[in-house]
Amino acid sequence: MTQGRTDRSGSGTNLDPWYHHYAARAAGLSASEVRALFAVASRPEVVSLAGGMPFVSALPTELIRSSFDRVMTDSGAQALQYGSGQGTPALREQILEVMALEGIHGSVDDVVITTGSQQGLDLVTKLFVNPGDVVLAEAPSYVGAIGVFRSYQAEISHVPLDAHGLVPEALRERIDELRGAGKTIKLLYTIPNFHNPAGVTLSWDRRLEILEICRENEILVLEDNPYGLLYFDAPPPQAMRSVEEEGVIYLGSFSKTLAPGFRIGWALAPHAIREKLILANESAVLSPSSFNQFVVSEYLRTADWKAQIEIFRGVYRERRDAMLAGLHEHLPELTWTVPTGGFYVWLTLPPQLDSKAMLPRAVKELVAYTPGTAFFAHGEGRRFMRLSFCYPTPETIRLGIRRLATVIDGELDLLDTFAPTGQLDSVSLSERSTAPPPNMN
Ligand SMILES: Cc1ncc(COP(=O)(O)O)c(C=O)c1O
């Protein structure tokens, strides 16, 4: 074992003697330089508007405990055993019921249970993306998806979104540009509902137009929808998968509507793709956790899960309202998106500010957020930040926004003082990576 700790060829680094042995794809797995800062930000005195952690304390713990107990009593031997690579038939049936709420009518044969939808992202990318292939994604996009695409050496090409989601005209133009440059486009990755991080929802007309564009161009749509049932007023438009079976792989998850600790998500794939997806799942994990599938299935069978989702909606609606009220009160000169569901607000800063450079000062003032740069593949996004309202209480959110306003005002004052040079030392923080620190999802 000591061998591994020495620099075997003289070409490794002091910290990692195997540095030059990694596969090329491992280069995509780089830690973010804000990771250390987030360790500080998790101290209790810091108001964190950074993480995307669901408020699991709103769950009926007794009901979940009794689901555990019943699984052990009635089906312990099966639940503790390896299972099928596709997932248990009972849970797959129940998932059809969940998806029907968003207009999807699929076959139980085409549902594949995954270890969170994060693993669904990984499996689909593994199956379709060769190094250098293009994955289209909204600008900004989910940090965890960017990490997966990078790790398979995809070329990530961002397409702008606005208050109504991904802009179809921009998508058409980007596809033409990329095709003109001889690129192979494999996937369009989209989060149509209550986007992470932008908070916006794709309109119905745009859903249809985007599906049409992808059909014409033979681009597979990867529809990632963990937040769709967490709407605050009216449900969002129906899923893209509800109108297009062959060209869409749909990803769902129990992480936000139940609990992320179960790590149970699913993919609904076109029939022809499903078999490969199961094989990829088996190759990655043999079978998704039998025990957790049994417990989730028992919970869905015995609890009023729709009423529980309604409770979550109320909790998150109140927190969204607290955040918007705080922004109106303390930062009225800025602009932000107004989410009608989900967890996130996307804030635009004055052009002279840099959210990444400002983060250490914010943490010093006991408030944390996620800098916009985390959500772009190529270091853009300094003018933006993601504010999460899912976890802190409304009161804490208001306090956090007050502190954030102090930080932003302080930065603007400093820049005024140092104008016209205006260059603050922290602005030169390097931009090595945008990979997610823990809890930034
Ligand atoms: C858009 C999006 N996709 C996928 C995931 C991964 O979720 P999980 O693997 O917990 O299902 C997240 C988590 O925050 C997310 O926001």
The ligand as a Gaussian input file, in Angstrom:
#p B3LYP/6-31G(d) Opt

LIG

0 1
 C      -33.086000      19.475000     -11.833000
 C      -32.603000      18.361000     -10.983000
 N      -32.399000      17.162000     -11.533000
 C      -31.972000      16.118000     -10.810000
 C      -31.706000      16.251000      -9.472000
 C      -31.210000      15.045000      -8.716000
 O      -32.183000      14.604000      -7.846000
 P      -32.207000      13.160000      -7.192000
 O      -31.022000      12.398000      -7.675000
 O      -32.188000      13.379000      -5.730000
 O      -33.475000      12.534000      -7.674000
 C      -31.890000      17.487000      -8.849000
 C      -31.578000      17.663000      -7.427000
 O      -31.583000      18.721000      -6.892000
 C      -32.367000      18.563000      -9.623000
 O      -32.577000      19.764000      -9.091000

